[in-house]
């Protein structure tokens, strides 16, 4: 079974002012969350983590681009997208 894809979409920029500056402009994860996502091995744990990131994006707003970018990255890497992402669209 292929490895579950991280919510990262390969942008990794932290340039906003204020509290939003702690979150990536591509996926909304903080640097600590990015480090944590690299350590997740179980598919079910990654599914839950992606759901957490999606909830965070919803709360913060401004992440409407993420779903399409995530699905494109999954396709490019030949990895499955998280079920919560496939159901959301």
N, CA, C and O atoms as a GROMACS GRO file, in nm:
protein
  356
    1UNK      N    1   0.084  -0.117   0.000
    1UNK     CA    2   0.000   0.000   0.000
    1UNK      C    3   0.089   0.124   0.000
    1UNK      O    4   0.188   0.130   0.074
    2UNK      N    5   0.056   0.223  -0.082
    2UNK     CA    6   0.136   0.345  -0.093
    2UNK      C    7   0.125   0.430   0.034
    2UNK      O    8   0.023   0.428   0.103
    3UNK      N    9   0.231   0.503   0.061
    3UNK     CA   10   0.235   0.591   0.179
    3UNK      C   11   0.132   0.703   0.163
    3UNK      O   12   0.115   0.758   0.054
    4UNK      N   13   0.067   0.736   0.271
    4UNK     CA   14  -0.032   0.845   0.273
    4UNK      C   15   0.039   0.979   0.257
    4UNK      O   16   0.144   1.001   0.319
    5UNK      N   17  -0.015   1.068   0.178
    5UNK     CA   18   0.048   1.198   0.155
    5UNK      C   19   0.026   1.294   0.270
    5UNK      O   20  -0.081   1.300   0.330
    6UNK      N   21   0.130   1.369   0.299
    6UNK     CA   22   0.126   1.476   0.398
    6UNK      C   23   0.040   1.590   0.343
    6UNK      O   24   0.025   1.602   0.221
    7UNK      N   25  -0.015   1.674   0.428
    7UNK     CA   26  -0.093   1.789   0.380
    7UNK      C   27  -0.007   1.897   0.314
    7UNK      O   28  -0.061   1.991   0.256
    8UNK      N   29   0.125   1.885   0.322
    8UNK     CA   30   0.215   1.983   0.262
    8UNK      C   31   0.198   1.985   0.110
    8UNK      O   32   0.187   1.880   0.047
    9UNK      N   33   0.197   2.105   0.052
    9UNK     CA   34   0.186   2.117  -0.094
    9UNK      C   35   0.313   2.175  -0.155
    9UNK      O   36   0.314   2.216  -0.271
   10UNK      N   37   0.421   2.179  -0.077
   10UNK     CA   38   0.550   2.219  -0.129
   10UNK      C   39   0.575   2.368  -0.140
   10UNK      O   40   0.663   2.410  -0.216
   11UNK      N   41   0.501   2.450  -0.070
   11UNK     CA   42   0.522   2.595  -0.075
   11UNK      C   43   0.615   2.638   0.038
   11UNK      O   44   0.718   2.701   0.013
   12UNK      N   45   0.581   2.605   0.160
   12UNK     CA   46   0.663   2.626   0.279
   12UNK      C   47   0.717   2.768   0.295
   12UNK      O   48   0.838   2.789   0.297
   13UNK      N   49   0.628   2.862   0.305
   13UNK     CA   50   0.665   3.001   0.331
   13UNK      C   51   0.587   3.052   0.451
   13UNK      O   52   0.467   3.028   0.464
   14UNK      N   53   0.657   3.123   0.536
   14UNK     CA   54   0.600   3.178   0.659
   14UNK      C   55   0.622   3.329   0.658
   14UNK      O   56   0.709   3.379   0.729
   15UNK      N   57   0.544   3.401   0.579
   15UNK     CA   58   0.571   3.543   0.558
   15UNK      C   59   0.462   3.638   0.605
   15UNK      O   60   0.475   3.759   0.584
   16UNK      N   61   0.359   3.592   0.666
   16UNK     CA   62   0.253   3.682   0.710
   16UNK      C   63   0.290   3.750   0.840
   16UNK      O   64   0.372   3.700   0.917
   17UNK      N   65   0.230   3.864   0.863
   17UNK     CA   66   0.252   3.932   0.990
   17UNK      C   67   0.151   3.882   1.093
   17UNK      O   68   0.048   3.826   1.057
   18UNK      N   69   0.182   3.902   1.219
   18UNK     CA   70   0.090   3.861   1.325
   18UNK      C   71   0.091   3.712   1.348
   18UNK      O   72   0.184   3.643   1.305
   19UNK      N   73  -0.014   3.660   1.415
   19UNK     CA   74  -0.020   3.517   1.448
   19UNK      C   75  -0.021   3.426   1.325
   19UNK      O   76   0.025   3.312   1.332
   20UNK      N   77  -0.073   3.475   1.214
   20UNK     CA   78  -0.078   3.394   1.092
   20UNK      C   79   0.062   3.367   1.038
   20UNK      O   80   0.081   3.275   0.958
   21UNK      N   81   0.162   3.446   1.081
   21UNK     CA   82   0.300   3.427   1.036
   21UNK      C   83   0.361   3.297   1.082
   21UNK      O   84   0.464   3.255   1.029
   22UNK      N   85   0.300   3.233   1.180
   22UNK     CA   86   0.348   3.103   1.228
   22UNK      C   87   0.298   2.988   1.141
   22UNK      O   88   0.336   2.873   1.162
   23UNK      N   89   0.212   3.018   1.044
   23UNK     CA   90   0.151   2.916   0.959
   23UNK      C   91   0.198   2.930   0.814
   23UNK      O   92   0.210   3.041   0.762
   24UNK      N   93   0.223   2.818   0.751
   24UNK     CA   94   0.265   2.814   0.611
   24UNK      C   95   0.154   2.873   0.522
   24UNK      O   96   0.035   2.848   0.544
   25UNK      N   97   0.194   2.951   0.421
   25UNK     CA   98   0.093   3.008   0.331
   25UNK      C   99   0.038   2.905   0.234
   25UNK      O  100  -0.064   2.929   0.170
   26UNK      N  101   0.103   2.790   0.222
   26UNK     CA  102   0.057   2.685   0.131
   26UNK      C  103  -0.042   2.588   0.192
   26UNK      O  104  -0.138   2.547   0.126
   27UNK      N  105  -0.018   2.548   0.318
   27UNK     CA  106  -0.100   2.442   0.377
   27UNK      C  107  -0.157   2.475   0.514
   27UNK      O  108  -0.242   2.401   0.564
   28UNK      N  109  -0.114   2.582   0.577
   28UNK     CA  110  -0.156   2.629   0.709
   28UNK      C  111  -0.085   2.561   0.825
   28UNK      O  112  -0.111   2.596   0.940
   29UNK      N  113   0.003   2.466   0.799
   29UNK     CA  114   0.072   2.400   0.909
   29UNK      C  115   0.179   2.491   0.969
   29UNK      O  116   0.237   2.574   0.900
   30UNK      N  117   0.202   2.475   1.098
   30UNK     CA  118   0.313   2.543   1.163
   30UNK      C  119   0.440   2.460   1.139
   30UNK      O  120   0.431   2.347   1.090
   31UNK      N  121   0.555   2.514   1.173
   31UNK     CA  122   0.680   2.439   1.156
   31UNK      C  123   0.679   2.312   1.242
   31UNK      O  124   0.729   2.208   1.200
   32UNK      N  125   0.623   2.322   1.362
   32UNK     CA  126   0.614   2.203   1.448
   32UNK      C  127   0.523   2.097   1.387
   32UNK      O  128   0.553   1.977   1.394
   33UNK      N  129   0.412   2.140   1.327
   33UNK     CA  130   0.321   2.045   1.261
   33UNK      C  131   0.389   1.980   1.140
   33UNK      O  132   0.369   1.862   1.115
   34UNK      N  133   0.467   2.057   1.066
   34UNK     CA  134   0.540   2.000   0.951
   34UNK      C  135   0.638   1.893   0.998
   34UNK      O  136   0.648   1.786   0.937
   35UNK      N  137   0.710   1.922   1.106
   35UNK     CA  138   0.803   1.823   1.162
   35UNK      C  139   0.727   1.697   1.206
   35UNK      O  140   0.771   1.585   1.180
   36UNK      N  141   0.614   1.716   1.272
   36UNK     CA  142   0.533   1.603   1.318
   36UNK      C  143   0.481   1.520   1.201
   36UNK      O  144   0.481   1.397   1.208
   37UNK      N  145   0.437   1.585   1.094
   37UNK     CA  146   0.380   1.512   0.980
   37UNK      C  147   0.483   1.418   0.916
   37UNK      O  148   0.446   1.315   0.859
   38UNK      N  149   0.610   1.453   0.925
   38UNK     CA  150   0.715   1.369   0.868
   38UNK      C  151   0.738   1.242   0.950
   38UNK      O  152   0.794   1.144   0.900
   39UNK      N  153   0.694   1.244   1.075
   39UNK     CA  154   0.714   1.129   1.164
   39UNK      C  155   0.596   1.033   1.167
   39UNK      O  156   0.607   0.923   1.221
   40UNK      N  157   0.485   1.073   1.109
   40UNK     CA  158   0.365   0.988   1.111
   40UNK      C  159   0.381   0.872   1.014
   40UNK      O  160   0.412   0.893   0.896
   41UNK      N  161   0.361   0.752   1.062
   41UNK     CA  162   0.378   0.631   0.981
   41UNK      C  163   0.246   0.563   0.946
   41UNK      O  164   0.230   0.510   0.836
   42UNK      N  165   0.151   0.564   1.039
   42UNK     CA  166   0.025   0.493   1.017
   42UNK      C  167  -0.070   0.575   0.931
   42UNK      O  168  -0.085   0.696   0.951
   43UNK      N  169  -0.132   0.510   0.836
   43UNK     CA  170  -0.226   0.576   0.746
   43UNK      C  171  -0.342   0.641   0.822
   43UNK      O  172  -0.381   0.753   0.792
   44UNK      N  173  -0.396   0.571   0.920
   44UNK     CA  174  -0.510   0.625   0.996
   44UNK      C  175  -0.470   0.751   1.073
   44UNK      O  176  -0.549   0.844   1.088
   45UNK      N  177  -0.348   0.752   1.123
   45UNK     CA  178  -0.299   0.870   1.195
   45UNK      C  179  -0.284   0.988   1.100
   45UNK      O  180  -0.317   1.101   1.136
   46UNK      N  181  -0.233   0.962   0.978
   46UNK     CA  182  -0.217   1.069   0.880
   46UNK      C  183  -0.354   1.121   0.835
   46UNK      O  184  -0.370   1.241   0.814
   47UNK      N  185  -0.450   1.032   0.821
   47UNK     CA  186  -0.587   1.074   0.785
   47UNK      C  187  -0.640   1.172   0.890
   47UNK      O  188  -0.696   1.276   0.855
   48UNK      N  189  -0.622   1.139   1.017
   48UNK     CA  190  -0.667   1.225   1.125
   48UNK      C  191  -0.590   1.357   1.125
   48UNK      O  192  -0.647   1.463   1.151
   49UNK      N  193  -0.461   1.351   1.096
   49UNK     CA  194  -0.379   1.472   1.091
   49UNK      C  195  -0.424   1.564   0.978
   49UNK      O  196  -0.432   1.685   0.996
   50UNK      N  197  -0.454   1.507   0.862
   50UNK     CA  198  -0.503   1.587   0.749
   50UNK      C  199  -0.637   1.651   0.784
   50UNK      O  200  -0.661   1.767   0.750
   51UNK      N  201  -0.723   1.578   0.852
   51UNK     CA  202  -0.851   1.634   0.897
   51UNK      C  203  -0.829   1.751   0.992
   51UNK      O  204  -0.900   1.851   0.986
   52UNK      N  205  -0.730   1.739   1.080
   52UNK     CA  206  -0.696   1.846   1.172
   52UNK      C  207  -0.649   1.970   1.094
   52UNK      O  208  -0.691   2.082   1.123
   53UNK      N  209  -0.563   1.949   0.996
   53UNK     CA  210  -0.512   2.060   0.916
   53UNK      C  211  -0.626   2.126   0.837
   53UNK      O  212  -0.630   2.249   0.825
   54UNK      N  213  -0.718   2.045   0.784
   54UNK     CA  214  -0.832   2.102   0.711
   54UNK      C  215  -0.920   2.186   0.803
   54UNK      O  216  -0.969   2.291   0.763
   55UNK      N  217  -0.940   2.141   0.925
   55UNK     CA  218  -1.018   2.219   1.022
   55UNK      C  219  -0.946   2.349   1.056
   55UNK      O  220  -1.009   2.454   1.071
   56UNK      N  221  -0.816   2.342   1.067
   56UNK     CA  222  -0.735   2.460   1.093
   56UNK      C  223  -0.746   2.559   0.977
   56UNK      O  224  -0.759   2.680   0.999
   57UNK      N  225  -0.742   2.508   0.854
   57UNK     CA  226  -0.756   2.593   0.736
   57UNK      C  227  -0.893   2.660   0.733
   57UNK      O  228  -0.904   2.778   0.702
   58UNK      N  229  -0.994   2.585   0.765
   58UNK     CA  230  -1.130   2.638   0.767
   58UNK      C  231  -1.142   2.750   0.870
   58UNK      O  232  -1.205   2.853   0.843
   59UNK      N  233  -1.082   2.730   0.984
   59UNK     CA  234  -1.086   2.830   1.091
   59UNK      C  235  -1.011   2.957   1.051
   59UNK      O  236  -1.056   3.068   1.080
   60UNK      N  237  -0.898   2.940   0.983
   60UNK     CA  238  -0.815   3.054   0.946
   60UNK      C  239  -0.864   3.125   0.820
   60UNK      O  240  -0.843   3.245   0.803
   61UNK      N  241  -0.930   3.049   0.730
   61UNK     CA  242  -0.970   3.105   0.602
   61UNK      C  243  -0.851   3.117   0.508
   61UNK      O  244  -0.739   3.083   0.546
   62UNK      N  245  -0.873   3.166   0.388
   62UNK     CA  246  -0.767   3.193   0.290
   62UNK      C  247  -0.694   3.069   0.238
   62UNK      O  248  -0.582   3.083   0.187
   63UNK      N  249  -0.750   2.952   0.249
   63UNK     CA  250  -0.683   2.831   0.202
   63UNK      C  251  -0.766   2.756   0.098
   63UNK      O  252  -0.760   2.633   0.090
   64UNK      N  253  -0.844   2.827   0.019
   64UNK     CA  254  -0.928   2.763  -0.082
   64UNK      C  255  -0.845   2.695  -0.190
   64UNK      O  256  -0.894   2.604  -0.256
   65UNK      N  257  -0.722   2.738  -0.211
   65UNK     CA  258  -0.633   2.680  -0.312
   65UNK      C  259  -0.578   2.544  -0.269
   65UNK      O  260  -0.534   2.466  -0.354
   66UNK      N  261  -0.580   2.515  -0.141
   66UNK     CA  262  -0.508   2.399  -0.088
   66UNK      C  263  -0.558   2.265  -0.143
   66UNK      O  264  -0.476   2.181  -0.182
   67UNK      N  265  -0.689   2.244  -0.148
   67UNK     CA  266  -0.743   2.114  -0.188
   67UNK      C  267  -0.694   2.073  -0.328
   67UNK      O  268  -0.648   1.961  -0.347
   68UNK      N  269  -0.706   2.164  -0.424
   68UNK     CA  270  -0.662   2.134  -0.560
   68UNK      C  271  -0.511   2.109  -0.565
   68UNK      O  272  -0.465   2.018  -0.634
   69UNK      N  273  -0.434   2.189  -0.492
   69UNK     CA  274  -0.289   2.171  -0.490
   69UNK      C  275  -0.251   2.038  -0.425
   69UNK      O  276  -0.158   1.970  -0.470
   70UNK      N  277  -0.322   2.001  -0.318
   70UNK     CA  278  -0.295   1.874  -0.250
   70UNK      C  279  -0.326   1.755  -0.342
   70UNK      O  280  -0.245   1.663  -0.353
   71UNK      N  281  -0.441   1.758  -0.406
   71UNK     CA  282  -0.478   1.647  -0.495
   71UNK      C  283  -0.379   1.636  -0.612
   71UNK      O  284  -0.343   1.525  -0.653
   72UNK      N  285  -0.335   1.748  -0.665
   72UNK     CA  286  -0.237   1.748  -0.775
   72UNK      C  287  -0.104   1.688  -0.728
   72UNK      O  288  -0.042   1.610  -0.800
   73UNK      N  289  -0.062   1.725  -0.609
   73UNK     CA  290   0.064   1.673  -0.556
   73UNK      C  291   0.055   1.523  -0.530
   73UNK      O  292   0.150   1.450  -0.557
   74UNK      N  293  -0.058   1.477  -0.478
   74UNK     CA  294  -0.078   1.333  -0.455
   74UNK      C  295  -0.069   1.257  -0.586
   74UNK      O  296  -0.004   1.153  -0.595
   75UNK      N  297  -0.136   1.309  -0.688
   75UNK     CA  298  -0.135   1.245  -0.820
   75UNK      C  299   0.007   1.240  -0.877
   75UNK      O  300   0.049   1.137  -0.929
   76UNK      N  301   0.079   1.349  -0.866
   76UNK     CA  302   0.216   1.356  -0.916
   76UNK      C  303   0.307   1.256  -0.847
   76UNK      O  304   0.393   1.196  -0.912
   77UNK      N  305   0.289   1.238  -0.715
   77UNK     CA  306   0.373   1.146  -0.640
   77UNK      C  307   0.322   1.002  -0.643
   77UNK      O  308   0.389   0.912  -0.594
   78UNK      N  309   0.204   0.981  -0.701
   78UNK     CA  310   0.148   0.846  -0.706
   78UNK      C  311   0.102   0.795  -0.572
   78UNK      O  312   0.103   0.675  -0.546
   79UNK      N  313   0.061   0.888  -0.485
   79UNK     CA  314   0.015   0.852  -0.351
   79UNK      C  315  -0.133   0.882  -0.337
   79UNK      O  316  -0.185   0.971  -0.404
   80UNK      N  317  -0.200   0.810  -0.250
   80UNK     CA  318  -0.342   0.836  -0.230
   80UNK      C  319  -0.365   0.964  -0.149
   80UNK      O  320  -0.291   0.994  -0.056
   81UNK      N  321  -0.468   1.037  -0.186
   81UNK     CA  322  -0.509   1.154  -0.108
   81UNK      C  323  -0.587   1.105   0.013
   81UNK      O  324  -0.647   0.997   0.010
   82UNK      N  325  -0.586   1.182   0.119
   82UNK     CA  326  -0.660   1.146   0.239
   82UNK      C  327  -0.808   1.139   0.206
   82UNK      O  328  -0.859   1.219   0.128
   83UNK      N  329  -0.878   1.043   0.266
   83UNK     CA  330  -1.021   1.024   0.240
   83UNK      C  331  -1.101   1.149   0.273
   83UNK      O  332  -1.198   1.179   0.203
   84UNK      N  333  -1.062   1.221   0.377
   84UNK     CA  334  -1.137   1.340   0.417
   84UNK      C  335  -1.132   1.448   0.307
   84UNK      O  336  -1.224   1.528   0.295
   85UNK      N  337  -1.024   1.448   0.227
   85UNK     CA  338  -1.011   1.545   0.119
   85UNK      C  339  -1.097   1.502   0.001
   85UNK      O  340  -1.162   1.586  -0.062
   86UNK      N  341  -1.097   1.375  -0.030
   86UNK     CA  342  -1.176   1.325  -0.143
   86UNK      C  343  -1.325   1.344  -0.117
   86UNK      O  344  -1.401   1.372  -0.210
   87UNK      N  345  -1.368   1.328   0.008
   87UNK     CA  346  -1.510   1.345   0.044
   87UNK      C  347  -1.551   1.490   0.044
   87UNK      O  348  -1.668   1.521   0.018
   88UNK      N  349  -1.457   1.581   0.073
   88UNK     CA  350  -1.490   1.723   0.090
   88UNK      C  351  -1.527   1.791  -0.043
   88UNK      O  352  -1.591   1.896  -0.041
   89UNK      N  353  -1.490   1.736  -0.153
   89UNK     CA  354  -1.513   1.804  -0.279
   89UNK      C  355  -1.624   1.749  -0.355
   89UNK      O  356  -1.655   1.798  -0.463
   0.00000   0.00000   0.00000
